Amino acid sequence: MPDWDELENFREYELWSIIRILLPQLLGAVTLIDNPRINGLGEPRQFLRPDLMAILADGTVAIIEVKGVTPNTEHRLKDVVNQLRIYKDAYEAANQTNTALVIVTPGVLSPEYRQFLRAEGIDRVIDGEVLRQAEHMLAVSSAIEQFERTRASTNAASSADILLRDLDSLPPGNAEWSRYQKLCANILEYLFCPPLEKPI
């Protein structure tokens, strides 16, 4: 059985790797979209970068936001909802198709917050409660083990090398601000956590 506390302690970019493995079972994803980019609305055109996107079995495109730190305040939840709405509006304007909005976090959201998210147009909430359900436990355990094997087969320097490579390859300018912001959070987390808490 997985160590649930361990799942909450994964760095956000590590959690993405685990969630990618789980998306076929959790969402019915048939295709994962690597490094998703959405053309932003307005001028000048900027690219928006959701954490993950997937095409589901029914053809719906899911836009997925992964939060390593569970957004347990209404303010943080509103920020996530607004971010996902921006992605949805831009994607649907460019592609004339319906999308599903998904939030993934390893912590457990209160029933009130889950209801709030549904009322705000979030189609699926995958939190610790969902991940702990009996039908998902084997898949979660397998995904964590697969990630741990991959992490163990690479040396510690490779994480730093990956972050450095990502930083070096990131084009400067406003078009990539979202990707830069996420990368900076991952770098800070790699360098300072522990002893500090994850950056928000």
C-alpha positions in Angstrom: 0.0 0.0 0.0 1.3 3.5 -0.8 2.5 5.8 2.0 -0.1 8.6 1.7 2.0 11.1 3.6 4.8 10.4 1.1 2.5 11.2 -1.8 1.9 14.6 -0.3 5.6 15.2 0.1 6.5 14.7 -3.5 7.8 17.8 -5.3 5.2 19.2 -7.7 7.2 18.2 -10.8 7.6 14.7 -9.4 3.9 14.5 -8.7 3.2 15.4 -12.4 5.1 12.2 -13.3 3.0 10.1 -11.0 -0.3 11.7 -12.2 0.6 11.1 -15.8 0.9 7.4 -15.1 -2.5 7.5 -13.3 -4.5 9.5 -15.9 -5.7 6.5 -18.0 -7.3 5.0 -14.9 -8.4 8.1 -13.1 -9.8 10.0 -16.1 -10.1 7.5 -18.9 -7.3 9.4 -20.8 -6.3 7.8 -24.1 -3.8 10.3 -25.2 -1.5 12.6 -23.1 -0.5 15.9 -24.7 3.2 16.6 -23.8 4.2 20.1 -23.1 0.8 21.6 -23.8 0.6 25.1 -25.2 -2.6 27.1 -25.8 -2.6 30.3 -27.8 -3.7 33.1 -25.4 -6.5 35.5 -26.2 -5.9 39.1 -26.9 -2.8 41.0 -28.1 0.0 40.5 -27.9 -0.5 36.7 -28.3 1.0 34.7 -25.5 1.2 31.0 -25.0 -0.6 29.6 -22.0 0.9 26.4 -20.4 -1.4 24.2 -18.4 0.3 21.5 -16.3 -1.1 18.6 -18.3 -3.7 18.0 -21.0 -5.2 14.7 -22.2 -7.7 13.5 -24.7 -10.4 11.4 -22.9 -12.1 8.2 -24.3 -15.2 10.3 -25.3 -13.0 12.8 -27.3 -13.2 15.5 -24.7 -10.0 17.4 -24.0 -9.1 17.6 -20.3 -7.1 20.6 -19.1 -5.4 19.5 -15.8 -3.9 21.6 -13.1 -1.7 19.7 -10.6 -1.2 21.3 -7.2 1.5 19.7 -5.0 0.4 22.0 -2.1 -3.3 21.4 -1.6 -5.2 24.7 -2.0 -7.1 24.6 1.3 -8.3 28.2 1.3 -11.1 29.7 -0.8 -8.6 32.4 -2.1 -6.3 29.7 -3.4 -9.1 27.7 -4.9 -10.4 30.8 -6.7 -6.9 31.4 -8.1 -6.9 27.8 -9.5 -10.4 28.1 -10.9 -9.5 31.5 -12.6 -6.4 30.0 -14.1 -8.2 27.0 -15.5 -11.0 29.2 -16.9 -8.4 31.3 -18.8 -7.0 28.0 -20.3 -10.5 26.8 -21.2 -11.6 30.1 -22.8 -8.5 30.3 -24.9 -8.6 26.6 -26.0 -12.2 26.6 -26.9 -11.9 29.8 -28.8 -9.1 28.4 -30.9 -10.5 24.8 -31.3 -14.3 25.1 -31.2 -14.5 22.1 -28.9 -15.6 21.3 -25.4 -13.1 20.9 -22.6 -13.1 19.4 -19.1 -11.4 21.1 -16.3 -9.6 18.9 -13.7 -7.8 19.7 -10.5 -5.4 17.2 -9.0 -3.9 17.5 -5.5 -2.6 14.8 -3.1 -4.3 16.3 0.0 -7.9 15.9 0.9 -10.3 18.8 0.1 -13.3 19.4 2.4 -16.7 18.6 1.0 -17.5 22.3 1.0 -14.5 23.0 -1.2 -15.2 20.2 -3.5 -18.8 21.5 -3.9 -17.4 25.0 -4.4 -15.2 23.7 -7.3 -18.0 21.9 -8.9 -20.2 25.0 -8.7 -17.4 27.0 -10.3 -17.3 24.7 -13.4 -14.5 22.3 -12.4 -15.5 19.0 -14.0 -13.3 16.6 -11.9 -11.5 16.9 -8.6 -8.9 14.3 -8.0 -7.7 14.7 -4.5 -6.4 12.4 -1.7 -9.9 11.1 -1.1 -10.2 9.9 -4.8 -6.6 8.5 -4.8 -7.3 6.5 -1.6 -10.4 4.8 -3.1 -10.1 1.0 -3.2 -10.3 0.9 -7.0 -7.4 3.3 -7.4 -5.1 2.0 -4.6 -3.3 -0.6 -6.8 -2.7 1.9 -9.6 -1.4 4.6 -7.2 1.0 2.1 -5.6 2.2 0.9 -9.0 2.7 4.5 -10.2 4.7 5.5 -7.1 6.8 2.3 -7.4 7.4 3.0 -11.1 8.4 6.6 -10.3 10.7 5.5 -7.5 12.4 3.0 -9.7 13.0 5.7 -12.4 14.2 8.1 -9.8 16.6 5.5 -8.2 18.0 4.6 -11.6 19.2 8.2 -12.1 21.6 10.0 -9.9 20.7 13.0 -7.7 22.6 15.3 -10.0 20.3 14.5 -12.9 17.4 16.4 -11.3 19.5 19.5 -11.1 20.7 18.9 -14.6 17.1 18.6 -15.8 16.2 21.9 -14.1 19.2 23.6 -15.5 18.5 22.4 -19.0 14.9 23.5 -18.7 16.0 26.9 -17.6 18.7 27.2 -20.3 16.2 26.2 -23.0 13.4 28.6 -21.9 13.1 31.5 -24.3 13.0 34.9 -22.6 10.0 37.1 -22.9 6.4 37.5 -21.8 5.2 34.6 -23.9 6.8 32.1 -21.5 6.1 33.8 -18.2 3.8 31.0 -16.9 6.4 28.3 -17.7 9.2 30.4 -16.2 7.1 30.9 -13.0 6.5 27.1 -12.6 10.1 26.4 -13.3 11.3 28.9 -10.7 9.0 27.2 -8.1 10.4 23.8 -9.0 14.0 25.1 -8.7 13.3 26.7 -5.3 11.6 23.5 -4.1 14.6 21.5 -5.3 17.1 23.8 -3.5 15.3 24.5 -0.3 12.7 21.9 0.6 13.4 20.6 3.1 13.9 22.5 5.5 11.5 25.1 4.0 7.9 24.4 3.0 7.0 24.0 -0.7 6.8 27.4 -2.5 3.3 28.6 -3.3 
